[in-house]
Amino acid sequence: MSVPRTTLRRSIAAAAALPLLAVALTACGYGSTAKDDAKKANVSAGGKKLSADTVKIGYFPNLTHATALVGIQEGIIAKELGATEVKPSTFNAGPSEIEALNAGSIDIGFIGPSPSINGFTKSKGKSLRIIGGSASGGVKLVVNPKKIKTVDDLKGKRIATPQLGNTQDVAFLNWISEKGWKTDARSGKGDVSVVRTDNKVTPDAYRSGSIDGAWAPEPTASKLVAQGAKVLLDESTLWPDNKFVITNIIVSQKFLTEHPDVVEAVLRGSVNTNAWINANPDKAKASANSALKTLSGKELPADVIDPAWKSIQFTDDPLASTLDTEAKHAVKAGLLDETDLTGIYDLKPLNKILKAAGKPEVADAGLGVK
C-alpha cells in the first residue's frame, strides 16, 4: 500500500486553535496534569534485574487504559521485569504524556493514536515508536432521545466532542461528511454543530441542555446514558471487524535502543495482562475499578462501568491500518497537511513475543521501521 503523507496544520490564532493532535486525547481528555505514582512502584520478589534499574510507565486513569491499570495493580507487568522496578505515573492528557516521554520522565506510555502521531511528527520521527496495542473501541454517539430519535434528527443539533482535532472529533467530522452534511471543521458550525467540550464537563453540559448529545469515549458515554441518553451509534460498527485503535503503547526511541530487554519485558507483561483480562473479564473489571478508586478517589458505579467495559476490546494488535485511516480522515477534514508516518511503528519486539507464545503476529500497515 502507498504510505500516506500527513502533517499538522497550525491555526492562525495560537491561543484558540492548537495544532491538531497536540491537544488531542484518545478517549481520555481530562485536563493536562500528571500524577507521580512512584509510591506504588512494583518489584517482583526474587527476580533478576534487567539492563535498567527502573522503567517509568505512563498511562491515564481511564478504562481504555485498563491494560496498564490492571497489569500494574495485579503485578503482571512487574513479574516480567523481575528486580527492575516499575515506576508508574498517571496523566490526564496526551500532550503532557508526550512531553514527559520527550523529557525522559517516562520511558513507555499507554496513549491514543492522535498524540502518538503528534509526538512522532513534531520530532520529525525521532522521539517515539508505537510498539504494541492495548485497546479498541469504547466510543459511542449518545443523544437525548427526546430530541433525537433517528440519525436524520441530528441535523441542526449540538453534539459534543472532546477537543478540536482529537480522535473522536475527527471521527465525527468524517461521519458527518459521509452523511452529506456540511460542517466547518475549525469552528464546528454547520448542518450539525460540533461543540468541543472537555469530557469532565460533558455530563453537566448534557444535563443542562447545552448539548443534545456527544460522540464520546468511555466512560463518558455511559455516564450520559446513566442520565437518560440513548446510544445512537457505536463507532466500532463503522470499522472492519468492529475494531479500531483507541489506546496503543509507545516508547522513547532512546530507551528502546538502550534497554530492549526491558521493553520486551513490559510488552510480555502487556500481552499477559490482556490475556488475563480477556479470560477473566469480571475480575479484570473489578481490578480496573479498584485502581481507578486508588488513583482518583472514587470508583465508577455499576450502571456506568458495566456497559463501558463491554464496549472495549483489549488487544495486543495496534490496529495500524486504522491509525492510517484516522490520519486520512483528518486530512479529508482539512485538519492535517501531509507528512510521512513511515517508522512510527516498531513491532519487531512484540511479534517476537507473540511468535514465542504461538500467537499470530501483527502488521504495521506499511508504517514500520525499515
DOKERO-714091 format. One record per residue (C-alpha): residue number from 1; residue in three letters; x, y, z. Coordinates in Angstrom, 3 decimals, always signed. Example, Ala and Ser with C-alpha at 12.3 -4.5 7.8 and 13.67 -1.06 7.14 Angstrom:
% DOKERO-714091
REC   nr  rest        c1        c2        c3
REC    1   ALA   +12.300    -4.500    +7.800
REC    2   SER   +13.670    -1.060    +7.140
***
This chain:
% DOKERO-714091
REC   nr  rest        c1        c2        c3
REC    1   MET    +0.000    +0.000    +0.000
REC    2   SER    +1.136    +3.570    -0.501
REC    3   VAL    +2.222    +5.399    +2.605
REC    4   PRO    +0.087    +8.426    +3.436
REC    5   ARG    +1.816   +11.734    +3.941
REC    6   THR    +0.238   +13.789    +6.712
REC    7   THR    +1.425   +16.894    +8.709
REC    8   LEU    -0.118   +19.042   +11.332
REC    9   ARG    -1.719   +22.207   +10.049
REC   10   ARG    -1.444   +25.038   +12.523
REC   11   SER    -4.247   +27.507   +13.153
REC   12   ILE    -3.756   +31.218   +12.775
REC   13   ALA    -4.767   +32.006   +16.348
REC   14   ALA    -2.430   +30.025   +18.530
REC   15   ALA    -4.332   +30.722   +21.696
REC   16   ALA    -7.585   +29.452   +20.324
REC   17   ALA    -6.716   +26.764   +17.822
REC   18   LEU    -3.905   +24.474   +18.823
REC   19   PRO    -2.224   +22.114   +16.384
REC   20   LEU    -4.262   +19.039   +15.661
REC   21   LEU    -3.235   +16.143   +17.799
REC   22   ALA    -1.109   +18.315   +20.059
REC   23   VAL    -4.244   +18.799   +22.065
REC   24   ALA    -5.739   +15.514   +21.088
REC   25   LEU    -6.623   +12.861   +23.534
REC   26   THR    -7.710    +9.406   +22.746
REC   27   ALA   -10.654    +8.524   +24.767
REC   28   CYS    -9.320   +10.396   +27.719
REC   29   GLY    -9.043   +14.144   +27.864
REC   30   TYR    -9.463   +15.084   +31.494
REC   31   GLY    -7.075   +18.026   +31.712
REC   32   SER    -3.306   +18.132   +31.399
REC   33   THR    -1.723   +17.274   +34.720
REC   34   ALA    +0.439   +14.290   +35.558
REC   35   LYS    +0.422   +12.391   +38.822
REC   36   ASP    +3.518   +10.585   +40.039
REC   37   ASP    +2.616    +7.169   +41.387
REC   38   ALA    +6.136    +6.061   +42.280
REC   39   LYS    +4.962    +5.198   +45.774
REC   40   LYS    +3.043    +2.316   +44.199
REC   41   ALA    +6.172    +1.044   +42.411
REC   42   ASN    +6.281    -2.657   +41.721
REC   43   VAL    +9.201    -5.055   +42.003
REC   44   SER    +8.856    -8.786   +41.531
REC   45   ALA   +10.324   -10.571   +44.535
REC   46   GLY   +13.332   -12.726   +43.748
REC   47   GLY   +13.521   -11.624   +40.127
REC   48   LYS   +16.622   -10.741   +38.142
REC   49   LYS   +17.292    -7.094   +37.397
REC   50   LEU   +17.375    -6.273   +33.695
REC   51   SER   +19.540    -3.657   +31.964
REC   52   ALA   +17.732    -0.770   +33.682
REC   53   ASP   +17.158    -0.328   +37.407
REC   54   THR   +13.722    +1.117   +36.746
REC   55   VAL   +11.215    +1.579   +33.951
REC   56   LYS    +8.891    +4.577   +34.121
REC   57   ILE    +5.457    +3.843   +32.671
REC   58   GLY    +2.792    +6.466   +31.927
REC   59   TYR    -0.925    +5.932   +31.402
REC   60   PHE    -4.319    +7.521   +32.029
REC   61   PRO    -6.674    +6.696   +34.924
REC   62   ASN    -9.270    +5.565   +32.409
REC   63   LEU   -10.927    +2.321   +31.343
REC   64   THR    -9.407    +2.378   +27.881
REC   65   HIS    -6.037    +2.138   +29.641
REC   66   ALA    -7.068    -0.923   +31.625
REC   67   THR    -4.090    -2.917   +30.338
REC   68   ALA    -1.885    -0.602   +32.375
REC   69   LEU    -4.328    -0.250   +35.274
REC   70   VAL    -4.721    -3.996   +35.692
REC   71   GLY    -1.210    -5.005   +34.661
REC   72   ILE    +0.363    -2.762   +37.265
REC   73   GLN    -2.166    -3.361   +40.036
REC   74   GLU    -2.079    -7.148   +39.651
REC   75   GLY    +1.719    -7.245   +39.357
REC   76   ILE    +1.574    -8.935   +35.946
REC   77   ILE    +3.949    -6.444   +34.350
REC   78   ALA    +6.267    -6.414   +37.366
REC   79   LYS    +6.538   -10.194   +37.215
REC   80   GLU    +8.138    -9.978   +33.779
REC   81   LEU   +10.556    -7.272   +34.905
REC   82   GLY   +11.976    -9.199   +37.843
REC   83   ALA   +14.014    -6.868   +40.050
REC   84   THR   +13.706    -3.973   +37.620
REC   85   GLU   +11.347    -1.559   +39.327
REC   86   VAL    +8.150    -0.235   +37.752
REC   87   LYS    +7.579    +3.461   +38.420
REC   88   PRO    +4.089    +4.401   +37.199
REC   89   SER    +2.798    +7.909   +36.544
REC   90   THR    -0.722    +8.851   +35.504
REC   91   PHE    -1.660   +11.637   +33.100
REC   92   ASN    -4.878   +13.385   +32.236
REC   93   ALA    -3.983   +14.410   +28.696
REC   94   GLY    -1.978   +13.164   +25.748
REC   95   PRO    +0.232   +16.250   +25.300
REC   96   SER    +1.533   +16.090   +28.869
REC   97   GLU    +2.373   +12.415   +28.491
REC   98   ILE    +4.256   +13.106   +25.248
REC   99   GLU    +6.131   +15.931   +26.985
REC  100   ALA    +7.061   +13.554   +29.790
REC  101   LEU    +8.315   +10.975   +27.289
REC  102   ASN   +10.398   +13.587   +25.481
REC  103   ALA   +11.831   +14.821   +28.779
REC  104   GLY   +12.685   +11.317   +29.974
REC  105   SER   +10.210   +11.469   +32.846
REC  106   ILE    +8.620    +8.311   +31.459
REC  107   ASP   +10.082    +5.638   +29.192
REC  108   ILE    +6.970    +3.850   +27.995
REC  109   GLY    +3.414    +5.124   +27.698
REC  110   PHE    -0.107    +3.917   +27.081
REC  111   ILE    -1.702    +6.582   +24.902
REC  112   GLY    -4.058    +7.194   +22.000
REC  113   PRO    -3.272    +7.425   +18.281
REC  114   SER    -3.613   +11.194   +17.937
REC  115   PRO    -0.959   +12.229   +20.476
REC  116   SER    +1.223    +9.382   +19.206
REC  117   ILE    +1.113   +10.832   +15.703
REC  118   ASN    +1.708   +14.325   +17.057
REC  119   GLY    +4.740   +13.264   +19.078
REC  120   PHE    +6.203   +11.443   +16.115
REC  121   THR    +5.643   +14.201   +13.566
REC  122   LYS    +6.711   +17.116   +15.756
REC  123   SER   +10.012   +15.371   +16.458
REC  124   LYS   +10.443   +14.563   +12.758
REC  125   GLY   +10.206   +10.894   +13.568
REC  126   LYS   +12.877   +10.889   +16.274
REC  127   SER   +11.033   +10.808   +19.601
REC  128   LEU    +8.932    +7.665   +19.816
REC  129   ARG    +7.770    +4.412   +18.316
REC  130   ILE    +4.455    +2.642   +18.676
REC  131   ILE    +5.390    -0.841   +19.865
REC  132   GLY    +2.083    -2.502   +20.625
REC  133   GLY    -1.641    -2.350   +21.001
REC  134   SER    -3.748    -2.124   +24.119
REC  135   ALA    -7.414    -1.368   +23.425
REC  136   SER   -10.000    -0.975   +20.697
REC  137   GLY   -13.452    +0.583   +20.695
REC  138   GLY   -15.144    +2.319   +23.587
REC  139   VAL   -16.582    +5.268   +21.623
REC  140   LYS   -20.294    +5.940   +21.097
REC  141   LEU   -22.648    +8.555   +19.740
REC  142   VAL   -25.134    +9.112   +22.551
REC  143   VAL   -28.071   +11.500   +22.236
REC  144   ASN   -31.044   +13.000   +24.006
REC  145   PRO   -33.875   +10.649   +22.965
REC  146   LYS   -36.453   +13.417   +23.399
REC  147   LYS   -34.765   +15.476   +20.691
REC  148   ILE   -33.081   +12.854   +18.519
REC  149   LYS   -34.759    +9.600   +17.588
REC  150   THR   -33.065    +8.868   +14.258
REC  151   VAL   -29.840    +9.849   +12.510
REC  152   ASP   -31.715   +12.415   +10.408
REC  153   ASP   -32.766   +14.209   +13.589
REC  154   LEU   -29.115   +15.178   +14.203
REC  155   LYS   -29.307   +17.968   +11.654
REC  156   GLY   -29.462   +21.285   +13.456
REC  157   LYS   -28.455   +19.762   +16.804
REC  158   ARG   -25.421   +20.404   +19.044
REC  159   ILE   -23.158   +17.387   +19.522
REC  160   ALA   -20.099   +17.412   +21.755
REC  161   THR   -16.653   +16.006   +21.004
REC  162   PRO   -13.753   +16.144   +23.484
REC  163   GLN   -11.417   +18.553   +21.654
REC  164   LEU   -10.714   +20.128   +18.287
REC  165   GLY    -8.822   +17.568   +16.249
REC  166   ASN    -8.815   +14.765   +18.776
REC  167   THR    -9.554   +11.215   +17.658
REC  168   GLN   -13.285   +11.388   +18.363
REC  169   ASP   -13.573   +14.861   +16.822
REC  170   VAL   -12.006   +13.682   +13.560
REC  171   ALA   -14.170   +10.558   +13.513
REC  172   PHE   -17.371   +12.562   +13.995
REC  173   LEU   -16.413   +15.136   +11.355
REC  174   ASN   -15.722   +12.330    +8.902
REC  175   TRP   -19.031   +10.646    +9.717
REC  176   ILE   -20.910   +13.944    +9.237
REC  177   SER   -19.226   +14.399    +5.868
REC  178   GLU   -20.181   +10.903    +4.758
REC  179   LYS   -23.798   +11.725    +5.577
REC  180   GLY   -23.603   +14.631    +3.146
REC  181   TRP   -23.831   +17.329    +5.814
REC  182   LYS   -21.554   +20.362    +5.817
REC  183   THR   -19.785   +21.471    +8.982
REC  184   ASP   -16.731   +23.723    +9.219
REC  185   ALA   -14.034   +21.660   +10.898
REC  186   ARG   -12.417   +24.566   +12.735
REC  187   SER   -15.454   +26.430   +14.040
REC  188   GLY   -17.722   +23.405   +14.347
REC  189   LYS   -20.566   +25.385   +12.755
REC  190   GLY   -22.770   +23.882   +10.092
REC  191   ASP   -25.603   +21.457    +9.461
REC  192   VAL   -24.605   +19.739   +12.704
REC  193   SER   -22.914   +21.899   +15.341
REC  194   VAL   -19.794   +20.275   +16.795
REC  195   VAL   -19.255   +21.598   +20.317
REC  196   ARG   -15.796   +20.892   +21.713
REC  197   THR   -16.379   +20.027   +25.363
REC  198   ASP   -13.951   +18.564   +27.876
REC  199   ASN   -15.063   +15.082   +28.928
REC  200   LYS   -15.095   +16.228   +32.546
REC  201   VAL   -17.913   +18.678   +31.893
REC  202   THR   -19.805   +16.844   +29.138
REC  203   PRO   -22.241   +15.203   +31.612
REC  204   ASP   -23.059   +18.609   +33.116
REC  205   ALA   -23.434   +20.133   +29.651
REC  206   TYR   -25.846   +17.366   +28.701
REC  207   ARG   -27.795   +17.733   +31.934
REC  208   SER   -28.151   +21.490   +31.383
REC  209   GLY   -29.340   +21.021   +27.797
REC  210   SER   -26.473   +22.996   +26.243
REC  211   ILE   -25.639   +19.950   +24.116
REC  212   ASP   -28.006   +17.410   +22.570
REC  213   GLY   -25.578   +14.528   +22.626
REC  214   ALA   -21.946   +13.561   +22.283
REC  215   TRP   -19.563   +11.475   +20.204
REC  216   ALA   -17.817   +10.368   +23.358
REC  217   PRO   -15.302    +7.882   +24.713
REC  218   GLU   -15.923    +5.665   +27.682
REC  219   PRO   -16.781    +6.094   +30.448
REC  220   THR   -18.220    +9.492   +29.412
REC  221   ALA   -20.678    +7.871   +27.010
REC  222   SER   -22.048    +5.547   +29.686
REC  223   LYS   -22.239    +8.424   +32.167
REC  224   LEU   -24.584   +10.192   +29.741
REC  225   VAL   -26.620    +7.024   +29.273
REC  226   ALA   -26.977    +6.811   +33.057
REC  227   GLN   -28.520   +10.305   +32.830
REC  228   GLY   -31.072    +9.144   +30.280
REC  229   ALA   -29.223    +9.467   +26.980
REC  230   LYS   -29.503    +6.707   +24.372
REC  231   VAL   -26.804    +5.141   +22.231
REC  232   LEU   -27.499    +6.061   +18.600
REC  233   LEU   -24.290    +4.570   +17.217
REC  234   ASP   -21.314    +2.567   +18.444
REC  235   GLU   -18.282    +3.713   +16.448
REC  236   SER   -16.923    +0.183   +16.284
REC  237   THR   -19.698    -0.685   +13.802
REC  238   LEU   -18.064    +1.675   +11.297
REC  239   TRP   -14.779    -0.247   +11.224
REC  240   PRO   -13.720    -3.573    +9.671
REC  241   ASP   -14.174    -6.397   +12.178
REC  242   ASN   -15.585    -3.745   +14.579
REC  243   LYS   -12.049    -2.795   +15.653
REC  244   PHE   -10.132    +0.486   +15.704
REC  245   VAL    -7.236    +1.686   +17.828
REC  246   ILE    -8.156    +3.669   +20.908
REC  247   THR    -5.029    +3.028   +23.011
REC  248   ASN    -1.577    +1.874   +21.945
REC  249   ILE    +1.839    +1.555   +23.599
REC  250   ILE    +4.681    +3.944   +22.810
REC  251   VAL    +8.322    +4.015   +23.885
REC  252   SER   +11.033    +6.615   +23.574
REC  253   GLN   +13.455    +5.637   +20.856
REC  254   LYS   +16.366    +6.269   +23.228
REC  255   PHE   +15.011    +3.821   +25.803
REC  256   LEU   +14.196    +1.245   +23.129
REC  257   THR   +17.768    +1.405   +21.848
REC  258   GLU   +19.413    +1.309   +25.267
REC  259   HIS   +17.104    -1.166   +27.052
REC  260   PRO   +15.474    -3.539   +24.550
REC  261   ASP   +15.256    -6.277   +27.207
REC  262   VAL   +13.175    -4.006   +29.451
REC  263   VAL   +10.908    -3.025   +26.573
REC  264   GLU   +10.348    -6.700   +25.740
REC  265   ALA    +9.574    -7.449   +29.383
REC  266   VAL    +6.942    -4.693   +29.533
REC  267   LEU    +5.438    -5.955   +26.294
REC  268   ARG    +5.315    -9.514   +27.646
REC  269   GLY    +3.572    -8.132   +30.704
REC  270   SER    +1.101    -6.287   +28.497
REC  271   VAL    +0.399    -9.398   +26.416
REC  272   ASN    -0.085   -11.456   +29.580
REC  273   THR    -2.313    -8.771   +31.081
REC  274   ASN    -4.555    -8.639   +28.019
REC  275   ALA    -4.805   -12.433   +28.091
REC  276   TRP    -5.799   -12.320   +31.782
REC  277   ILE    -8.327    -9.538   +31.165
REC  278   ASN    -9.962   -11.444   +28.325
REC  279   ALA   -10.008   -14.706   +30.301
REC  280   ASN   -11.314   -13.055   +33.488
REC  281   PRO   -13.467   -10.091   +32.400
REC  282   ASP   -15.343    -9.649   +35.686
REC  283   LYS   -12.218    -9.873   +37.833
REC  284   ALA   -10.397    -7.554   +35.449
REC  285   LYS   -13.237    -5.031   +35.521
REC  286   ALA   -13.170    -5.054   +39.324
REC  287   SER    -9.387    -4.680   +39.311
REC  288   ALA    -9.552    -1.725   +36.928
REC  289   ASN   -12.248    -0.071   +39.029
REC  290   SER   -10.198    -0.616   +42.180
REC  291   ALA    -7.208    +1.001   +40.502
REC  292   LEU    -9.376    +3.942   +39.450
REC  293   LYS   -10.548    +4.363   +43.024
REC  294   THR    -6.947    +4.403   +44.230
REC  295   LEU    -5.947    +6.967   +41.624
REC  296   SER    -8.996    +9.236   +41.621
REC  297   GLY   -10.584    +8.607   +44.997
REC  298   LYS   -13.761    +7.053   +43.639
REC  299   GLU   -14.821    +4.099   +41.588
REC  300   LEU   -17.326    +4.017   +38.755
REC  301   PRO   -20.859    +2.873   +39.609
REC  302   ALA   -22.148    -0.338   +38.077
REC  303   ASP   -24.532    +1.424   +35.672
REC  304   VAL   -21.508    +3.184   +34.153
REC  305   ILE   -18.676    +0.668   +34.274
REC  306   ASP   -20.698    -2.359   +33.140
REC  307   PRO   -21.764    -1.028   +29.704
REC  308   ALA   -18.498    +0.869   +29.270
REC  309   TRP   -16.407    -2.242   +29.907
REC  310   LYS   -18.396    -4.315   +27.429
REC  311   SER   -17.699    -1.848   +24.621
REC  312   ILE   -13.893    -2.020   +24.949
REC  313   GLN   -11.791    -4.798   +23.445
REC  314   PHE    -8.308    -5.425   +24.802
REC  315   THR    -5.872    -6.433   +22.110
REC  316   ASP    -2.127    -6.741   +21.500
REC  317   ASP    -2.642    -5.638   +17.899
REC  318   PRO    -2.092    -1.882   +17.476
REC  319   LEU    -4.515    -1.993   +14.527
REC  320   ALA    -2.112    +0.074   +12.471
REC  321   SER    -4.329    +0.276    +9.409
REC  322   THR    -6.980    +2.090   +11.459
REC  323   LEU    -4.451    +4.692   +12.608
REC  324   ASP    -3.593    +5.167    +8.941
REC  325   THR    -7.302    +5.631    +8.167
REC  326   GLU    -7.755    +8.084   +11.044
REC  327   ALA    -4.925   +10.178    +9.628
REC  328   LYS    -6.607   +10.176    +6.212
REC  329   HIS    -9.865   +11.282    +7.815
REC  330   ALA    -8.036   +14.225    +9.387
REC  331   VAL    -6.615   +15.207    +6.007
REC  332   LYS   -10.081   +14.951    +4.470
REC  333   ALA   -11.472   +17.204    +7.196
REC  334   GLY    -8.831   +19.817    +6.404
REC  335   LEU    -7.145   +19.484    +9.773
REC  336   LEU    -3.918   +17.888    +8.517
REC  337   ASP    -1.390   +18.577    +5.807
REC  338   GLU    +0.779   +15.741    +4.592
REC  339   THR    +3.744   +14.103    +6.267
REC  340   ASP    +5.460   +10.736    +6.199
REC  341   LEU    +4.479    +8.409    +9.038
REC  342   THR    +6.882    +5.686    +7.968
REC  343   GLY    +8.729    +4.448   +11.026
REC  344   ILE    +6.072    +5.294   +13.586
REC  345   TYR    +5.772    +1.554   +14.328
REC  346   ASP    +8.383    -0.903   +15.523
REC  347   LEU    +6.528    -4.150   +16.083
REC  348   LYS    +9.534    -6.480   +15.963
REC  349   PRO    +9.739    -6.925   +19.768
REC  350   LEU    +6.001    -7.580   +20.031
REC  351   ASN    +5.979   -10.035   +17.149
REC  352   LYS    +8.914   -11.877   +18.700
REC  353   ILE    +6.872   -12.284   +21.889
REC  354   LEU    +3.706   -13.285   +20.046
REC  355   LYS    +5.560   -15.837   +17.923
REC  356   ALA    +7.165   -17.384   +21.011
REC  357   ALA    +3.701   -17.654   +22.582
REC  358   GLY    +2.272   -19.317   +19.496
REC  359   LYS    +0.098   -16.316   +18.696
REC  360   PRO    -0.315   -14.649   +15.283
REC  361   GLU    +1.978   -11.756   +14.514
REC  362   VAL    +0.570    -8.272   +13.872
REC  363   ALA    +1.061    -5.886   +10.952
REC  364   ASP    +2.287    -2.280   +10.777
REC  365   ALA    +0.272    -1.240    +7.668
REC  366   GLY    +3.479    -0.275    +5.869
REC  367   LEU    +4.322    +2.308    +8.536
REC  368   GLY    +7.024    +0.317   +10.304
REC  369   VAL   +10.734    +0.878   +10.723
REC  370   LYS   +12.541    -0.035    +7.513
***
